[in-house]
């Protein structure tokens, strides 16, 4: 049961990562410089960098 759950979790994370890279391939560098409308917002590029770093780390952790 745990092996099946682990495989499903890994598949989900891999799909999420692939969809994120697909999205990033469809936007421009200028889009990545944009910020959300509040004073402490980081650029979208920085937010995606952090998000993808987390996804990569989690995926490796889950696989081990």
N, C-alpha and C positions, 0 to 999 in steps of 0.2 A: 504493500500500500504506500509506504514512504517513498519507494523508488519511483512509483508512478507519479506521486505528487511532486517530487523533485524534478522529474522530467517535464511536467506541465509548467512548473514555475520557471525553469530554465527556458523553455520554449516561449513563454510569455515575455521574459526579459529580453530574449533575442529578438522577438518581434517588435517590442517597444524600441529597442536600440535601432533596428533597421528602419522603422518608420520615422524615427527622429532624424536619422541621416538622410532619408529621402526628403523630408521637409527642409532640412538645411541645404540640400542641393538645389532646392527650388526657390530659395530666397537670395537676395543680393547682400554684398558686404555692407551696403548702406543700411539695409534692414537690421543687420546685426548691431549697428551702432545706436539704434533707437532705444529709448527707455520707457518704462511704464510711467503713468502720470502721477508720481508721488516723489517727494524730494530725495529719499534715500535709495531710489531705484538704481540698480546696476544696469548696464547695457544688456540687451537681449543676447549678444554674443557671450558675455560673461556668464549669464544665467545658463545658457546652453552648455558652456564649457563645464560648469559645476555639475549640471544635471547629467551630462554624458560621463563625466568622471565617476560620479556615483554609480551610474548604471553599469559601467565597466567593472568597477570594484565589486559591486554586489553580485554581478554575474560570475566573476571568478570565485568569490566566496561561496556562492551557492553550489558551484561545480565541485568544490573541494568538500 
